[in-house]
Amino acid sequence: MKSQKVNSLKELGRCQAIGVDVSKSNLEVAGYVGIEQVYAGSVENTSVGIGKFIATLSKYSFAGTILCEATSHYHLVLAVMACEAGFDIRVVNPLLSSKHSKSAIRKTKTDRVDARILASMVFTEPNLPPPLRLSRHHCEVRHTLGLIQTLEKHLQGLSRSLGSYRERVDQLGLKGAKSFHGMFDAVKELQKSHERLLSDLASMMMEDTPERLEIIERVQKVPGVTRKNAALFTFILDPGVRSAKSWIAYAGLDVAIKESGTWRGCGKVTKRGPAWLRKRLFQAAWGAAMNYQQVRLYYDVLKAKGRKHREAMVIIAKKLLSIMYTLVVRQECFDPAKAFQVK
């Protein structure tokens, strides 16, 4: 393809596809105009630099597709500002773009080349994700969830370590370090802060629109799903996907199957999704199996068929996701007899 270097962002306004390679400090931008490849240089990865980039696209009535990779949190400013401007921006998994990069004859790896590959994927990749719908509020909830997950891990580790220390000191009849009680009190304060953070998160997700409250009420009737988790699941999971399988895959509860010839490998859960989401789904499945007769009967049937406890919990968690998808997308009412049929 013919390539032309330009020194202005004006040329990108007439592109049908724009690829953006994201790094911490800069965005490398490339685009296609028909069969002509246009390179437009770098943009600072700041709100000011991206704001100018978005304003230029708006000025010249850009109507194409912007494609970038999910790169930690460095792509979020671009993604949010492009969504706010009403552009068609899509964020792909780096594994997908890596497939296109490896298929090239010349093994050149630069930010400029990566941007061009991303731009070409708009025309050549059949499995592009749908246009992104992202808001600053959505980002705030997601990052708060990430902070909560980190705090939970640290608090659990600290509590185990302090408990083990206290047990050894008591068994040996030792006095222990003077700072031990201060550390124990500090952990209690952290736990209180963690609870306050969870409460703040719940208020973030509890939007007071009638439609939102109706969805939360409907999902809350699913066994094992609390009101907070109902708000969380319906906020994070995208109702625009084609089937419940997408929700299951996003949560990392789909099974990776390995087969070759007559050999059949043991399928394992991919665990590619957010760990905090899997944890809460597993807890919801456990609570449902322990406290709801219909779900308990379903669990006993799985155990009778040779399923281990963890396997049964994963199956129930996947079923809970499928039920929630039906309630949210198809707007049906929850029927426990229909949801947990025993065959």
PEMO-V661070 format. One record per pair of residues at least 24 apart in sequence whose ideal C-beta (glycine too) atoms are under 8 Angstrom apart, sorted by sequence separation. I is the first residue (numbers start at 0). GAP is how many residues later the second one is. If there is no record, write none. Layout:
BEGIN
I_GAP, I_GAP
END
This chain:
BEGIN
28_24, 63_24, 64_24, 65_24, 66_24, 67_24, 68_24, 69_24, 96_24, 99_24, 248_24, 288_24, 61_25, 64_25, 66_25, 68_25, 95_25, 99_25, 161_25, 205_25, 251_25, 252_25, 11_26, 26_26, 91_26, 201_26, 204_26, 250_26, 251_26, 10_27, 49_27, 53_27, 57_27, 204_27, 249_27, 250_27, 285_27, 288_27, 11_28, 49_28, 53_28, 56_28, 68_28, 158_28, 252_28, 284_28, 287_28, 10_29, 44_29, 91_29, 95_29, 157_29, 201_29, 284_29, 46_30, 50_30, 56_30, 197_30, 204_30, 250_30, 8_31, 45_31, 49_31, 53_31, 95_31, 200_31, 281_31, 284_31, 3_32, 5_32, 7_32, 8_32, 44_32, 154_32, 157_32, 281_32, 284_32, 287_32, 1_33, 2_33, 3_33, 5_33, 30_33, 44_33, 53_33, 91_33, 283_33, 0_34, 1_34, 2_34, 3_34, 4_34, 5_34, 6_34, 8_34, 46_34, 0_35, 1_35, 2_35, 3_35, 5_35, 154_35, 281_35, 284_35, 0_36, 2_36, 91_36, 154_36, 280_36, 283_36, 91_37, 89_38, 90_38, 235_38, 89_39, 150_39, 154_39, 277_39, 280_39, 89_40, 280_40, 26_41, 89_41, 90_41, 235_41, 294_41, 300_41, 88_42, 89_42, 150_42, 151_42, 293_42, 297_42, 300_42, 8_43, 12_43, 87_43, 88_43, 150_43, 293_43, 296_43, 8_44, 11_44, 12_44, 17_44, 232_44, 291_44, 297_44, 11_45, 268_45, 293_45, 294_45, 296_45, 9_46, 12_46, 13_46, 17_46, 19_46, 21_46, 147_46, 150_46, 293_46, 8_47, 12_47, 14_47, 16_47, 17_47, 19_47, 20_47, 21_47, 232_47, 8_48, 11_48, 12_48, 13_48, 15_48, 16_48, 17_48, 18_48, 19_48, 20_48, 22_48, 231_48, 12_49, 14_49, 15_49, 17_49, 18_49, 21_49, 68_49, 82_49, 147_49, 9_50, 11_50, 16_50, 23_50, 67_50, 81_50, 82_50, 146_50, 147_50, 22_51, 26_51, 66_51, 82_51, 83_51, 228_51, 21_52, 66_52, 82_52, 21_53, 78_53, 143_53, 147_53, 66_54, 79_54, 19_55, 66_55, 78_55, 79_55, 228_55, 21_56, 79_56, 143_56, 144_56, 64_57, 143_57, 19_58, 63_58, 75_58, 225_58, 79_59, 223_59, 224_59, 140_60, 143_60, 223_60, 66_61, 223_61, 252_61, 221_62, 223_62, 75_63, 140_63, 223_63, 224_63, 139_64, 140_64, 222_64, 223_64, 252_64, 222_65, 223_65, 252_65, 221_66, 250_66, 136_67, 223_67, 222_68, 223_68, 252_68, 222_69, 72_70, 247_70, 250_70, 222_71, 223_71, 222_72, 38_73, 247_73, 246_74, 247_74, 246_75, 38_76, 38_77, 243_77, 246_77, 243_78, 246_78, 36_79, 243_81, 29_82, 36_82, 242_82, 243_82, 27_83, 27_84, 236_84, 25_85, 29_85, 27_86, 28_86, 29_86, 27_87, 31_87, 144_87, 236_87, 22_88, 29_88, 30_88, 31_88, 236_88, 29_89, 238_89, 20_90, 31_90, 233_90, 238_90, 20_91, 31_91, 144_91, 232_91, 236_91, 20_93, 20_94, 140_94, 141_94, 233_94, 18_95, 19_95, 140_95, 224_95, 18_96, 223_96, 18_97, 20_97, 137_97, 222_97, 18_98, 19_98, 221_98, 18_99, 224_99, 18_100, 17_101, 18_101, 221_101, 16_102, 18_102, 221_102, 16_103, 18_103, 14_104, 16_105, 132_105, 218_105, 221_105, 15_106, 16_106, 15_107, 132_107, 218_108, 217_109, 218_109, 129_110, 217_110, 129_111, 214_112, 221_112, 214_113, 217_113, 220_113, 222_113, 217_115, 217_116, 151_124, 148_125, 148_126, 148_127, 147_128, 144_129, 145_130, 144_131
END
